[in-house]
């Protein structure tokens, strides 16, 4: 038995997220100190940092909304393709060889008796 327990994946992810958050807060503090060094009042620097934070959050939310819309659209397209019937259907009315010989068949019945001289040719 080992002397120390192993870290779980959840604990490692939590520690990684904590370090990332801490580094972002340090960068924000550096930004505020830099703005104050430029002559901007501390309140104005704080407001600017908050506006920057809110704009990043809005940007991430809009990107996630766009991504969700694309995924939903692809899902709808896939659903339509899965339900669609793309099999080839022969036309219902056509000239072909059938039970009664060559002729114009509609729904399995030969109906070319009046169509024999459609082209205007008299034989």
N, C-alpha and C positions, 0 to 999 in steps of 0.2 A: 504494500500500500504506500502510495506516495505521500509526501509531507504536505503538499498543497493541492487543492482541487483545480481541475482544468477550467479555463474560462469557456463559457458557452458562446455560441455564435451571436446570440442576442446581446450578451454582455460586451462582446467585441464591437458589435455595431453601435451599441449605446456609447461606448467610450469614443469610437471614431466620430460619431455625431457630436458628442460633447466637445472634443478637440476642435472640430470644424466650427462649431458655434463660438467657442472661445476665441479662435483666430479671427473670425469675422468681427466680433466685438472689439478686438484689439485694432483691427484695421479701421473700424469706425471711429475709435478713440483717436487714432493717428490722424484721420481726416479732420476731425473736429479741432485738434491741436494745430494742425496745419492752417485751417481756416482762421483760427484765432490769431495765429502768427501773421497772417496776411492783413489783420486789422479788422476782421469781422467780429462783432460782439459774440460772446459765448452763447447767448440765447439764439441768435441767428444761425450760428454754426450747428447748434442742436436741432433747430427746425429744419435746416438743410439736410442733415443726416437722416432725420425722420422721413422727410420727403423722398430722399433717395431710397430708403428702406421700403417705403410704401410703393414706390414706382417699381422696384424689383419684384415685390410680391404681386402687384397687378400684372406685370409682364409674365411671370410664371403662371399665374392663373389663366391669363388669356391663351398662353401657349398650351396649357393642359386642356382648356376648352376646345381649342382648335384640333388638338390631337384626338380628343374624344369624338368630335364631329367626324373626323376622317375615318376613325375606326368604326363608328356607327354607320357611316355611308358605305364602307366596304362590306360591313355585315349585311346591310340591306341588299346590296348588289349580289352578294353571295347567296343570300336567301332567294332572291328572284331567279338566279341562274339555277339553283337547285330545284326550284319548283317549276321552272319553265319546261315546255315541251318543244325541243328543237329537232324532233324527228322529221324526216322528209315525208311530206304528204303529196301524193300524186294528185294532179288536178282532177276534179270530179267529172268534168266534161272534156273529152279529147277524142281525136281520131286514133283508132287502134284496131287490132284484131281481137275479136271477142267471140262469144258463143254463136253469134249469127253471121260471122265473117267480118271482113273489114268494114268499118263504118264509124260514125260519130256516136259515142256512148256517153250517156248521162246517167249516173247512179246505177250502172250495170245494165241499162236498157238502151238498145240501139234506136236513135232518133234522127237518123240522117235522111229520111225519106224526102223531106222538102229541101234539103241542103245539097242535093246531088249536083245541081247546076247553079251554085251560088256565084261562081266567078263570072257569070254572064255568058258563058259559052253554051251554045245549044249543039247537042250532038245529034 
